[in-house]
Amino acid sequence: MFSIKLMKSLLLTVLLGSAVAVLAQQSGPESSTTPPTQQADAQNGAVVPRPLTANDALKWKRLAGVTRSADGGWVAYQFSPIEGDSELIVRSLQGEKEYRYPVGETGNAGATFSHDGAWVVFATYPKHAEAEKLKKAKKGVQAGATLVNLASGEKYEYPKVRRFTFSGESSVALALHRHGSNGAAQAPPGGGNGSKGRPAPKGSDLIVRNLASGKELTIGGVSEFSFDKPGRWLAWTVTTDDQVGSGVVLRNLASGVVTTLDSDKARYERLSWSEEGDALAVLKGVEDKAFEEPLYSVMGLANLAASRPALHLAQYDPGKDEAFPDGMRISPNRAPSWSGDRKALLFGIDEAKKKDRQEKDSKDEEAAEEKKDDGETPPESAAGSAEEKDVKPAQPAAGRKKPDEEKPDLVIWHWKDDRLQSEQQVQQGRDRNLSFLAVWHVAEDRFVRLADEDLRDVSPPEKGRWAVGTQSEPYLLTGSLEGRRYQDVYMVDIMDGQRQLVGKRMRWVSGQSPDGSKLLYFTDGHYHVFDAMTGRSTNITRDVPVSFINVEDDHNVIDPPAPAAGWTADSRAVLLSDLWDVWRVGVDGRGAVNLTGNGREAQIRYRRYPLDRTEKGADFSKPQYFTMLGEWTKKGGVARLMPRRSRLEVLLWDDAAYGQLMKAENASTLLYTRATPTTYPDLYVADADLSGARRLSDGQAQLDAYTWSAGARLIDFESDSPRPELKGKKLQASLLLPAGYEPGRSYPTIVYIYEHLSDGMNRFAHPDVRGFNAALYTSNGYAVLMPDISYAINDPGMSAVWCVLPALRAAAATGIVDAQRVGLHGHSWGGYQTAFLVTQTDAFKAAIAGAPLTNMVSMYSLVYKNSGSGNMAIFESSQGRFSGGYWDHWDAYVRNSPITHAQDVNTPLIILHNDRDGAVDFTQGVEYYNTLRRLGKPVVMLEYVGENHGLAKPANKFDYTIRMQEYFDHYLKGASAPDWWTEGVRRLDMEEHLKARLPSALETQQAPAGKPAAQ
């Protein structure tokens, strides 16, 4: 609904495209089925562009899966449609060589280059038609893998491969793990569901190919495998059905020598390498009849970088250690890892559940009863035969479970529960898999427990001796109620488990330094650094001449921080943002430097862009790159700060959106994409200063077949709120122009709303099919207006009115927007704003509210089913923007509820609300629909059965897209009204109605049945 994640998801949906099919001339089904290449001008044979349709959107291809070889010589990317087959392109960046491969129906073939850039491997899937047949037959869709020699173009194909990887930096081998013979998906490494009788990971064939010789080794029964990063070793675990012969094995890739490190009647799980590849860890589980699940030990090698490593696993068996907590075991739900100095193994521990003796006795008695029923005579007891005993009525066996139908189905909701029962249900897998971090110091053979019930969450350090521990349990109940999540934070010494308190009741913890010795956090309006070596905290921003409070956050949060940008690689400084510039501030609070310089003054927002996504901190001995966004111009750009320089270089800066900035590990050239509303985000390669750019992909060619938006305009306006915090506030909206735009002419317009959308003005809207899509509407002659909305506390609905209506007036003043033909649409929080706006104004000719909140009072106390949590936290601390519950602010909740003003609705309205909506409860849509229906208002509710907050089933997305287009075309273009809108559809006729609207049926129709447009 209105979580931050969903806010971002909806924003991307709008800006990158969601999809609404629109006819070329009429409302209704596709009006042309002729391929664009066949629509040629009679005189010169040129392709005549035509408006996009929903079927076109299904076939539209997006650039995806971009990856680059470490040596910088090659790039791979693919073009993938929503429905249909993808193509993978592998291109040389140092010549003209290019390979193209069909990879079937997949969004990402996972193309991977060998480290030396000599080979590429990728997944291949069945083609769309074949995949559909497999799905209908309820058969799994399995991928294969293709290996290509980039010098010769030779390719080698392998069927039924579920995972593949090259041998790290050595580039000597490729490993391909095949699906099992039964075709079923294998269990993930370690399983980890914590349930009774969890099966061991199933093994299958592993093919190891020597890339130089082409020779292949097939290893059977492999459940897990992994190369070390340098590519010296291949480790794997073997699992057999009866566990006899199971083990963990190591192969030296240079010599080919294979060493069995351990073999036993056991299960080996959670194979884990250190990042440098010099240490290996694994869990070993042995069945014990007294326990429900195996009992584990942890094993490890820590000398694998030596010239002659001793291949002997160190093993910690908790059953032989009196210091290990009673009733606990090593948990299979957490992978073991080595400490940074390779002197200790870290792992999780959890409860060792013993088998229920009473239950076991009951099963034995049941087995005896079954034998008796089969005519077998149980042995006589020493007390004599059955004839010699008194005959007694049959009694149920002690401890025997009652039949399931006699057991009540009950959940007890208690006012002291720190989490709602529904939330506990959603999180029960996490709760069941909870493990407490512990460490074994190998040389000393010493066990130390780091986490317990008093400090449940402890994260192991990547380097150094200090782990970070958090305890949120004391604050779970209040956090569940009001949304303010707090925690007590500690630094924990892994040597002895000693804890240093960083702070109580902390809300914003930003992260540990690369060396593990420090922790960055925000409190009382300032950033602080806690140093575990000294045990002291330092306010590092007290003397910096700017504030790092996010003053633009309009939620009900007191002094939230502007987001931190990370650490420097040497752990001596942190990178902070004041919303405009990026600052480097020393951990002692000294030497603060504004790295970007002019952000606040020039109204440019800078963000650091890490080229190495695996970095532990910013290395200022290397160039640093920053993205740029003009606050009032929406220009985009990229800047660079060179080592030992104080002045930022602007490399790119224009009316465009830049993305996917990418550098090869061992090359200086960069890849990036550039987009505008009329420019496809194709891939470019350029020098380190982004000069000499060369376009690699050609997604732009797709635009030639269709009419397309003529671009975008930036609209300035002011809020007309009476509230002082919003009154006269300067805001903006992006206005996408229709295809074929002519100055002086006004156009039908869709207003799409959420929160803050204008920053995406220069992004490219891909055609898509899931409801509204800007590209489809502008292609079909609509303008699209996306205004920014700022909020006043306790008035979220009225805030939308105070921002959207002046934005619409400003847009109409340009002459582009026809104020008499404006439609309104939003989904989720935007759906709420849509449902509310139509109660306050008649400015919209028609509206569609997707999954809207409609009654703020009843919604407050409902459950956000996707997370299981209550909505009250969202209302008080997040998107709802109320400063308390409805009992404290009754008037505010009521006046901002659409249902309160339902009698004032004069705008025809469609409500989309699905019965399984886990964000905005289905009853919210039903309440509004029933109220409007009772008042005789024109309203239709679309319910896609079984769907959640958005639409997932392709057929449903397509159907919603078409209906939305028919509806808006009718009210804004004067097209025929569809019968489902004017008359509805009887339940008994629904099946026939839906069949008539299938894509295949729509292609053969010219227009849907319906009443003629009003004249």
N, C-alpha and C positions, 0 to 999 in steps of 0.2 A: 504494500500500500504506500505508505509514505516513509519507509526506511530510506537511509542514505543510499543503500545499494540499489533500491528500486528507483530512487530519484535519478541516479546516474544512468540506470538501464533505460528509463524512459527518455532521458535527454538524448542518449545515443540513438534510440529508436527514431526520434523525430529528426535529428540532424543527419543521420546517415541513411534514413529511409525506412519506412515500414510498409506501406503499400496500399494503395487504393486504386482499383481498376477503374478507368474512366473511358467512356465511349468516345469515338471520334466525333460523332454528330449527335447521338441520342443518348438518353439515359437508358440503362439496361445492359444486356449482354454484349459480348464482343461484336462490333459491327463489321469487322473485317478479319478474315482468316487467311488472307493472301500474304505470304512471306514478304518482308520489305524489299528483298532483292528482286521480287517480281513486279513491284509497283513502279514501273518505269515511265518516265515522260514519253509520250508517243512520238515526239519529234526528235529528241536527242538521246533517249535511252537512259537518262540519269535517274537515279533512285529518288523518288519523291518522299520526303519525310512525312510520317504520319504520327498521330497521337499514340502514346503508349497505352497498352491494355494490360489487364491482369496477367494474361498468358505471356505477354512480353516480359513482364516483371519476373515470372517464374524462370524464364530462360536467361535473364540478365546475369552477366558474369562479373564477379568481384575478384579483385586481386587478393590473394591470400597466401599464407604459408611461406613468406619470404625468409630465405636463409642464405647464408654466405659461407664460402669456404674460409678456413682460418688463414690461408695464404693470400686471400683476397683475389684469387684468380677466377672464381666462378660464383654465380648467383643462381638460385633456384626459386621459382615462384609458380603459382598456378592461378588459373582462372576457373572459378567455380560458380555454377548457377544455383539457384534455390532448388530447382528440380531438374535433374539431368546429370550428364557426365562432365567431369572436370578434365582439364588438360594441364600437365606439368611442363614447364619450360625450364630448361637448364642452359644458361648462357655463359660464354666466356667473357670476361671483362678485359681481356688483353688481346682479343681478336674478334673474328666474326662467327666463330663456331657456335652453333646452337642445336640443341636436341629438344624434341617435343614428344611427350608420351601421354597417351590416354590412361587415366588412373581410376576411371569409374566414378561412381557417385560418392564423393567424399569432399568435405570442406578443407581437409588438410591431409596430404599424403605423407607428411612427416619426412620430407626429403632431408637427408643427412650426408654431409661430405666427410670423407676421410680427412684427417688432420693435414695430410700433405697435399690435398686438393686433387688427387689422382683418381678418386672414385666417388660415386654418389650412389646411395641406396634409398629407395622409397617404397611406400606401400601401394598396392594396387587393389582395387575393390571391384566387385561385379558391376557391370553397367546397370543403368537405371531400370531397364526393362527386366533384366535378370533378377535384380535385387527385389523388385516388386513381386515377382513370382515366388522367390524364396520367403518373403514376408507372408504372402498369402498362404503358403504351405507351412508356415510357422517353423521355418528352418532358419538357423542362425546364418548371418552374413559374415563370412570369414575373409580376411584380407590375405593377399600374397605379398611377396616382396620382389623387387627388381634391382639388381646390381648392375651398374654401368661403368665400364672403363672409359674415362673421359677423353683419353688420348685417341683410342681406336674406335670408340662408339660401340664396342661389343657389349652385349647385355646378357645377363644370366637371370633366369626367372625361377622363383621358389614358391610353391603353393602353400597355403595354410600356415602362414607365419604370423605369430601374434606379437613378436617383439624382435627388433634387430638393433645392433650397435657395432660401431667400429672399435678397434682396440686403442682408444685414446690417442695419445700423441705419437705413438710408434707407427701407426697406420700399417701394421703388418697382417692384421686379420679382421675378419668380419664374423660375428656370431649371429645366428638366426634361430630363434626359439620357436618351434612349431606348436600348433594346436595339438591337443591330444587326439588319439585315434577315434574317439567317440564324437569328436566335433564339439564337445561341450567346453564352455569357457572354464579355464583353470582358475582356481582360487588365487587371490593375490598373495604375495609373499607374506607369511606370518599370519594369514587369516585375520585374527584379531577381533572376532565378534564376541569373544568371551562366553559363548553359549556352551551348554553341555554337549559333550561329544563332538567338539569341533573337529572336522576331518583334517587330516594332514594335507598340505599342498600336494596336488597331483603332479607327477613328473611327466615330461614328454621329451621328444628328441631335440637335441641342440646340435645344429650344424655349425662347425667352425671351419671357415674357409681361409686358407693361406692366400693372401692377395697376390703375392709374387709368383707362386708356382701354380695356383689354381687347385691345389690338392685340398680335399675336404675330409674332415673328421666328424663322424656322427657319434654323439654321446647320448645314450638312452637314459630315461628316467630322471631328467634334470628338472628340478622344481624352481630353482633360482640360479642366476648367473650374473657375473659382473666383472668388467675389466677395471683395473686400476687406472687412474688418470694418465700416468706416463706410458701406459701400454706395455708394461713388462710382464704382467701376470693376468691370467684368467682364473677366476675362482667360480666354483659352482657347487650346488648341493644336489644330492641324489635322494629321491624318495621312492620307495617301493611300497606296494600295497600292504605287505605284512611287516614293513619296516626293516626286514632282514636285509643287510647289505646297504642300508642307507648310510650316507656319509657326506663329508665336505672335502672337496678336492681342489688342488691348485696345479696349474700348468704354467711352466716357464715358457713364454712365447719365443724366446730366443733359442733355447736349447730343445724345446719340445718335451722336456722331462715332466712327467706327471707324478704328483705326490698326493697320496691320500692322507690328509691331515688327521682325520678321525673317521671311524666307521663303527657303527653300533646298531642295535635294534632301537632306533630312536628317530625322531624327526629333527631336521636341521633347518632353521628358519632365520630370517632377518639378516641376510648376508650384507655386510656394511664395510665399505672402504673409508679410510681417512681421506681428506681432500687431496693430500699430497700423494696418496697411493702407497705409503710406506707402512701401513698398518691395516689389518683385517680383523673384523669381529663377526661373531655368529652366535646364535642361540642353539642349544641342544636340549630337546625335550624327551623325557623318558616316561612311559606310562607307569602309573602306580595304581594298583587295584583299590587302594584306600581313598583315592582322590578322583574327583570328577574329570579333571583335565591333567595333562602331563605336568611333571615337575621339571623345571628348566635349570640348566647351568649356562654360564656365559664363557665363551672361548675366544682367544685372540692371539694374533701374531703382530709383533711390533718392530720387526727388524728387516722388513722386506726391501729396504733401499740399500742394504749392505751388499757388498760384492759377493759374499758367500753367506747368505742368511741361514740361520738355524731354523729349519721348518718344523718347529715344535710348538703346538698350541698350548698356551697357558690357559688353565681352566679353573674357574671358580664354581664350586659346587656348594650351594648354601646348606645342603643337608649335612655337610661335614663341618659347618662353622657355627659354634655356639652363639656367636655375636649376631647372627642373622635372626630377625624378629620371628617369634613363634607365630604359627598360623599364616605365614606369608610364603610367597614363592617368587621367583623371577618371572616377570610378565612377558608373554609373547607379543603384547600389544604395543611395545616400544622397541625400536631398533637399538641395539647396543652401539656405543661409539667410544673411541679412544679420546682421552684428554689431549690437550694441545702438546704436552711434553711427552706423550706416549708412555706415561708411567702408570696410568690408571684406566680402567674400563668403567664407563657409565652405562646404566641400564635402569629399567623400571622394575618395581616389585608391586605385587597385588595379593589379594587374599587367595590362599590355597583352600579350595572348597572340598571338604571331605564328603564322601558318599554317605547318603542317609542309610544307616544300618536298618532302620525300621522299614524303609522302602525296599531295601534288598531282601529282607525276610519276607515281605509281602509278595514280592515277585517270585520267590522260591515257592511260597504256598500256592500262588496262582498256577505255577508250572505243575505242581503236584496235582492240583485240582484238574488241570487239563488232561494229565495222564489218566486220572481216575475216570474222567468222562469218556476217555478213549477205550475204556475197558481194562486198563492196566491196574493191577492191585498194588497199592502202596505197601511197603514192607511193614510187618507187624512190629509193634513196640514191645519193649521188654515187659510191659505190664500185662501182656496177654493179647489175645485175639479180639476182634471186634465183637464176637458173640459173647465174650466174657464181660464186656463193659456195659454200663447203663447207657441206654440210647437217649441222647439229648438233642434238642432242636439245633439245627445248623446255625452257627454264629459267624458273623463276618470276621475274616482274619484280622488280627490286630494290626493296626497301621495301614490297612488296605485303603487305597484311595477310593472315594465314592465316584460314581460315574459323573462325567462332566455336566450332564444335565441337572444334577443335583447341587452343583456348586454355583453359588450366586455370581453374577457378573457385576462387580461393584468397584467403584472408584470413590475414595473418600477425599473430599476437598476440605482442607482444614485452614482456619484463618491464620495459623502460625506457619504454614508452609512457606518456605523462603522462595519457592518457585511454584507457579500454578501446576496442578497435576497435568494439565495439557502440555505445559512446557517440559515437565519431567518426562512425559511420554515421547515428545519429539527428541529429547536429549538422552534417552535411556541408553542408546548405543554408546554415546560418549561416556556416560556415567559408568556403564558396565565395563568399559575398556580403560577406565582410569587406572593409572599406575603412578607410584611414587618414585621419584628419582633417587637412585642410590649409586655408590661408587665402590669399586674394589681396587685398592692400591696393590699392584701386582707384586713388586719386589718385597713389600712388607707383609703380603698376604693379610691385608687389613680391610675390613668392610666398614663403610660409613654410610649411614642413612642420611639423606639430604632433605627429603620431603616427608611430611607426615600429616596427620589431621589438623595440626595447628598451622601448617604451611604446606598447602596441598600442591600448588603449582610451582615447580622449580625448573627453570630452563637451563640445560647444560651449556657451558661456555664453549665457544669455538676455539678460543685461546685463553691462556691464563688460568688462574685458580678460582675465579669468582663466578658463581652462578647467580642468576636473578630469581628471587622467589616472590610470589604474590599470594595473598590470601584475601579472597573476595567474599567468603562465606558470611562474615559479620554484616555485610551490607547488601546481601542478595535480596532480602525482603523489601527494604526501602527502595533499592534499585528497581525491583520489579514493579513497585507501586508508582514511583515518580520519575523513573528513567535516569536518575543520576547514579552512575555506576562508579563505586569507589573500591579501593583495595589498599591493604597494607603491603608495603614493599620492603624487601630485604635484599642484601647482598650476602650470599652464602659461600663460605670457604669450603671447597671440595676436599681440602686436605683433612679437615676434622669436623666439618659440618657446622662450625660456629656461624652465627647469624648476626649481621649488623643491620639495625633498623635504618632504612632510608627515610621513611615517613609513614605516618598513619593516615588513613582516609584520603588517599591520593587519587586523583581522577585522570591526570594526563601524564603518562610515562612514555618517553619518546624513543628510548633504545640504548643499548649497551655499546660502549666504545669498541673499536676493532680489537684492541688488546685485552678487552674484558675487564679492565680495572675500574671503569667509570660508568656512570649511568646519568642520562639526561632526562630531566622531568620539568614540568611546568606547574607552578602554583603561585597564588597571590599575585598574578599579573606578570610574573617573571620566569625566565628559564633558569634552572639550577643544574649544577653538576655535582654528583656525589662521588667521592674518591674512596674506593674501598681500602686503599693502602693507608690512608690517613684517618678514615672514618668520618670525614667532614664534608659538608655541602657548601657550595659557593654559589651565590647569586651572580650569574655571569652577565646579566643584561641590565643591571642596575645603573651602570654608567654609560650605556649605549644611548646615543641621542635620539632614538626612535622607540616606539612602543611595539611589542610583539603580541599585543592583544588583538584578536580578530574583531575589530569594531564593525565589520560589515556583516557579521553573523546575526541574523534577525530572529533566531530561535530564542526560546526562553532559557538562555544559558548565561550565567554571570561570568564575564571576562574569559571567554574561551581563547586558546592560543591560536595564533597564525601557525600553520604547520611547519614543523622543523624539516630541514632538507638533508639531515644526516650528519655524519662525522667526516673529518679528514682521515686519511689512511694512517697517519702517524698518531692518532688519538689525542692530539694536542689542541684541537679546536673542533667546534661544531659549526654547521651551516644552518642559518636561520633565515626565515622570510618574514618581512614586515608587510606582506601582501603585494609589495611593489618591487623591492630589491632583495637580493640575496646577500646576506652578511656572513662573514667568517669571524667567529668570536672565540677567543682563547678560553680554555677550561678554567683559567684563573680569573676570567672576566676582563682581561687586558687585551689591548691590541685589536679591538674590533675594527673590521675593514668592510666597507661597502664594496662588494666585488662588481656589482653591475652599474653603480654610479648614479644614473639619471632616472630610475624607474618612477619614483614619486614625483619628481619635477616634470618629467615628460609624459606622465600618466601611461606608463608602459609596465605591464606585469611580466616580470622575469621569473623563470623556473629553471633550475639546473636540470640538464638532461644527461643522465649517466649512460655513456656509450657501452660500458661493460656492465651488463645486468648482474654479474656475479661478484662485483666489487664489494669489498668490505667497508670502503670509505673512499672519499675523493682524494686522488693522488695529484697534488698540484705541481708535481714535476712533469706532468703531461697536460696537454691542452684541455681546457674545460669548456663545455658547450652549454648554452642556455637558450631556451625557447623564449619568444617574445610575443606579447599580445597587446595591441593598442586598445586602451580602455574605451575610448570614444571613437576611434577610427575602425576598430576590429581588424586592423592590419596584423599579419602574422610575420614572424621572422625567426632567424637563428643568429646568435652571437657567439663569439669565442673569446676566451681569456687565455693567453699564452703564458707559459711558465715565466716567472720573474717579471711579469708585466703588470701594471696597475690599471691599464686602460682597456676597456672592452672593445673588441672589433665587431661591428655589425656586418654579417656575411650575407644575409637575406632579409629583405624587409619590403613587403608589398601587400596588395590586397589579395591575399591567398592564405590557405591553411597548410602548414607543413607538418609532416609526421613520419614515423618509422625511421628516424635517424639511426643509422646502423654502421658500425665500423668492424672490419674484419680484425681478428686477433693480431695478425702479423702484417697488416697493411695499413697505409695511411688514408687511402681513399674512402669516401663515405657514400652510403646509399640513403635516399630519402624519397618521400612522396610530396607532391605539390598538388593542391586542389583549389578550385573555386566553384561557385554554383554551376558554372558551365564547363569546367575542366575536370575530367576524370583524374582521380589520384593515382596517376601512373608512377612508375618507379624510375628514379634517376640515379646515375652514378656521377660523382664529382670528386675533385681534389679535396684535400683536407680543409682548404679555405672555401669550399663549395663553389669554386670557379670551374669553368670548362664542363658544365653539366651536360650529360648525354642521356636522353630518354631510352629506357630499356624495354618497357612494356608498351602495349598499344590498346589500352582499354578505351581510349578516346574514340576509336573507330566505331564503337557501338552506337555513339550518339548520332552518327550520320543518318541512320535509318529513321530517326524519330524527331518530331518537333520537341523543342527543349526550352526550358526557362531562358528568358533573355537576360538573366542576371539578378542582382539583388540591390536593394536600396536600404540605407540606414535611416530610420525614423527617430528623431528626437522628440521627446514629450515630457511632461511633468505630471506627477501624481496630483490628483485633485482631492486628496484626503484632507479631512478637517483635523486629523490627528497631528500634533506638532512634529512628531518624528518622521512623518511621511509627507507633510504638506509642502507642495512645491518641489519635491525631490526630483532631480533630473534622472530620467530613465531613457531607455532605447528599445527599439523593436527592429527586427529584420523583416524586410518585405521582399519576398521572392516574386519576380515578375513572371507573367505568363509567357508561354511561347508565342512568338509573333507580336510581341508588345509594340503598340504604336502610341507615341506621345499624344496626349490629349484625349485618349480613349479610356473609359472606365471599365473595370472587369469584375465579374463575380469573384468573391474572395472567401477563403476559409481562414478563420482565426484559430490557430492551434496554441493552446496554453498549457503551461506547466508551472515553472517558477522563473528561472533566469535563462533565457534562450538566445539572446542576441549575440553572445560570444561565438556562436556557431554559424554566423552569417556566411562566412567564406568557405564553409565545408561543402562537400559534394553530397547530394542526396541520391543514394542508389535506389533505383526502383525496387520495390519489395512488395510482398503480399502478406499483410497481417492486420489490415485496417487502414488507418490513414497513412499516406505517403506523399510527401511534398512533390517528388519528381513526377508522379503520375498525375497529380492535379495540375501542376503548372504546364505539363505537356498537353493537357486537355483544356487550356484556356483559362485557368483560374490563377489568381494571385493568392499567395499564402503569407499571412501576417503572423509573426511569432513575437509577442511583446514580453518584456521583462516585468516581473511582479515583485515588489518589495512588500514586506509585511509589518503590520503593527501588532503587538502582543494583544491577545484576546479578540482580534478581529480578522481572522484569516479569510473569511468569505468577503467581507466588506473591502479588505485590502485588494482583492482581485478586481472588484468593481472600480475602486479608485485608481487602478492602474490600467486595466484593459480598455475601459471606455475612452479615456483620453488618448490612448494609443490608437484606437480605431478612428477617433476624430482626426488625429494628426495624419494618419495614413489616408483617410478620405480627402483631406485637404490637398494632397499631392495630385489628386485627379485620377490616380491609378485605381483606387478602390471605389467600387460602386456601392455606396452606403445603403442602397435599397436591396442589394443582393449579397448579404454577408451571412455565412454559416459559422458555427462555433463547434469546436470539438476539443476534448481533452480526455485523458485516461487516468484512472487512479486518483491521485491528488488533483490532476487536471480535470478528471471527471467530476470531482467534487466542485471545483471552481465553475465548471460548465453548468452543473445542476443548480448552483447558487446564482450565477449571473442571470439566468433566464427568469429568476424570480424578481430581479431588480431592474430589468430593462427589456424593452421590446426592440432593441437595436438589431437583433439577429432574426433572420428569416426562418432558420431551422437550426437545430442543435443535436449533437450526439454526445451523451455522457457515458464514458466507458468505466465500468466498475466504480461508481461514485459513492462517497460517503454522503448520506442524505439527512441523517438525524444525529447530530453531534452528541446528544445526551445518551441515546441508546448505544451508539457506536463506542463511546468512552469505555463502557464496561464489558464489551465483547472481547473475544479472544482472536488474536492474530494467529490463525491456525497454522500457517506455514512455519512459524517459530514456536507456537504454543504459548507465547507470552500474552499478557493483557495489553489492551490498547491504551490504557491510562498513561503508561510511560511515554508513548508516542505523542499523546496529546499535551503532556506537561513539559517535555524536554526536547521534543523533536519537531516534526512537521506540523503538528497541530497548533503549536504556538500559543497555548493557553498557560496562564500562570498558576493554575490549580485545577481542582475538580469542579464539576458543574454545580455542586452545592455551594461553592464559594463564588461562582461566577455564572449564576443561572441565566441572567439576561444575556451575557456574552455568548453562551452556548446556544441559547434559543435564537438570538437574532442572526447567528451565523449558520443556522441549520436550514438547508433548502426546504425541508418539509414544513417548516414554520410558515413559509411564505408561498406555499403551493397554490393558494387561491389566486396569486398574482401572475401565474405563468400564462402567457399567451403565445409562446413560441412552440411550434411543433417539436416534439422531443422523442429521440430514441435512447433507450437505456440498454447498454450491454451489461449483463451481469450473469455470471455462470454459477451453477449450483455448487461447485467445489471450490469456489473462491476462498483461498486461504489467507488473503490479505484484508480485503474489505468484505465483510460477511454478506452472503447472498440476501439476507433479510433486509439489508440497506436498500438494495434495488427494489425488492418487493414492497417495502414500506412506501417508497416514493411512487412507484407505479400504481399501487392500490389507492393512494391518496389522490393522485392526479386523475386516475380513472373515476374515482368517486365524484370528483369535481367536474367531470365531463371534458377534461383536457385532452388534446390529441397526443397520445403517447403510445409507444410500442416498446415492449421489452424483449430483447433477444437473449435467450438463454441457450448456450451451447453445453449440452449435457456432458458432465464429467470433466469439464475444463476448469482450470484454476484461475488465477488473477488475470492472466493473459491467455491467448489462444496458442495451443501447441499442435493440434492435429491439422495437417495441411489442408484438408477439405474444409475445415471450419474457418481457417484464415482466408481462404479463397472466397468462401461464401460471404463472410463479413465484409470483405473488400468490395465485392460486387454490390451488396445491399447498401453500404454506405454511399457508394457512387450513385446508385439509382436514386436514392433519397435526396442527396444534395443536388443532383442534376435536375430533379423535379422542381425543387423549391428555388434554386438559384439560376437555372437555365430555362425553366419552363418546359422541361421534357415531361413525357407521360408519367403519371404516378403508377408505380407497381401495385398490383392487387394486394400483395401481402401488407402494404401500408394502408391502402384505402379500405380494404375489407377484412384483412386478417386471413388466417388459414385454420379451418377446423382440424381438430386432432385426427379425425379419421381420414382427412385428405392430406395430412402432412407428408406421408411417405411419397405419394405421387408428386406433390409439390417439390420436394427435394430432388427427386429423380429428374424432374424437368429442368432443374437448374444445375445439373452436373456440368462441369467444364465441356465435356464432349457434346452435351445437348445444347449448351449455350452457343457453341461455335456454329451450329447450323441454323440458329435463329437470327432474325434481324432485329427484333426488339421484344421485350417481355410483354405479356398480356397486361393491360392496364387501361385506366381511363385516360382519355385525351387530356392534354394539358389545358388548364383554364385559359381562356382568351381574355 
